[in-house]
Amino acid sequence: MTHFLVSEENPGGRKLEDILVELRADILTRCTKISGDLRPEALEVMANNMAILQHISDAIELAMDSTALLDRAFGPSQTMKGGPPRIGES
């Protein structure tokens, strides 16, 4: 069973790209709180966060591409309505 993502067992789950967009927004909010802190530790954390944000943005693009591919090939997902997955095992 998936904990966060939509699946047959978790029809109330969310799409990966939606979770990643929300996570990115949380990190951006946290970054604004430390943006004026010039201590070396804060600067390093900010630099790490900026790299993480880029990776998350890349992951969002990949997730959106996968969703678009599945939509084109198999139509909209019916999993949220209790339907089977579009690919993979049921």
Backbone torsions as a table, in degrees:
resi	resn	phi	psi	omega
1	MET	NA	138.9	175.1
2	THR	-86.1	148.6	-178.9
3	HIS	-92.7	-34.2	-174.0
4	PHE	-116.2	-35.7	-173.2
5	LEU	-88.2	149.7	177.8
6	VAL	-65.6	137.1	177.5
7	SER	-156.3	176.1	178.0
8	GLU	-58.2	-40.9	-178.9
9	GLU	-79.1	-19.4	-177.7
10	ASN	-131.1	67.0	-177.5
11	PRO	-64.9	-17.8	177.0
12	GLY	-87.3	6.1	179.7
13	GLY	-69.4	-177.5	-175.6
14	ARG	-122.2	161.7	175.7
15	LYS	-74.4	147.1	-178.4
16	LEU	-55.5	-45.2	-177.3
17	GLU	-64.0	-32.9	178.2
18	ASP	-66.9	-40.2	177.8
19	ILE	-65.6	-43.8	-178.8
20	LEU	-65.2	-38.1	177.7
21	VAL	-62.9	-42.1	179.6
22	GLU	-67.5	-40.4	177.6
23	LEU	-62.8	-43.1	178.2
24	ARG	-59.9	-42.0	178.3
25	ALA	-63.0	-39.5	177.7
26	ASP	-63.0	-42.9	179.8
27	ILE	-65.1	-40.6	177.4
28	LEU	-61.6	-40.9	177.3
29	THR	-61.2	-44.1	179.0
30	ARG	-64.2	-38.8	179.4
31	CYS	-61.6	-39.0	-179.2
32	THR	-64.0	-28.2	-179.0
33	LYS	-74.8	-22.7	-179.9
34	ILE	-110.5	2.8	-173.2
35	SER	-62.0	-26.4	-179.9
36	GLY	-94.5	-0.6	-178.4
37	ASP	-85.9	115.9	-175.3
38	LEU	-98.1	7.8	176.5
39	ARG	-65.9	148.8	-177.3
40	PRO	-55.1	-38.3	-179.0
41	GLU	-65.0	-42.4	179.5
42	ALA	-66.7	-39.6	178.5
43	LEU	-63.6	-39.2	178.9
44	GLU	-69.0	-41.2	176.7
45	VAL	-62.0	-42.3	178.5
46	MET	-61.9	-43.9	178.4
47	ALA	-62.3	-41.9	176.8
48	ASN	-62.0	-44.8	179.7
49	ASN	-61.2	-39.1	179.6
50	MET	-63.9	-40.0	177.3
51	ALA	-66.2	-42.7	178.0
52	ILE	-61.1	-42.6	178.7
53	LEU	-59.1	-39.9	178.3
54	GLN	-65.0	-42.6	178.3
55	HIS	-63.2	-42.2	178.7
56	ILE	-64.4	-41.6	177.8
57	SER	-60.9	-41.2	176.5
58	ASP	-63.1	-41.7	179.7
59	ALA	-65.3	-37.4	177.4
60	ILE	-60.8	-45.8	179.3
61	GLU	-60.4	-42.9	179.1
62	LEU	-64.8	-43.9	-179.9
63	ALA	-63.5	-41.9	178.6
64	MET	-65.4	-37.3	177.5
65	ASP	-64.5	-42.3	178.2
66	SER	-63.1	-43.1	178.7
67	THR	-62.0	-45.2	179.2
68	ALA	-62.3	-41.1	178.4
69	LEU	-61.1	-47.1	179.4
70	LEU	-65.4	-38.9	177.9
71	ASP	-61.9	-43.5	-179.9
72	ARG	-65.4	-42.6	-173.7
73	ALA	-79.3	-37.3	-170.6
74	PHE	-128.3	2.7	-177.2
75	GLY	82.1	177.7	-177.5
76	PRO	-62.2	148.1	177.8
77	SER	-64.6	139.3	176.1
78	GLN	-109.5	7.1	-176.4
79	THR	-60.9	-37.5	179.9
80	MET	-64.7	-19.8	178.8
81	LYS	-100.6	12.7	179.5
82	GLY	90.9	6.4	-179.8
83	GLY	-77.0	169.7	-179.3
84	PRO	-75.6	162.2	175.2
85	PRO	-66.8	153.5	-179.1
86	ARG	-75.5	-30.4	176.2
87	ILE	-135.5	162.1	178.4
88	GLY	84.1	-173.3	-176.6
89	GLU	-85.1	148.0	178.5
90	SER	-86.2	NA	NA
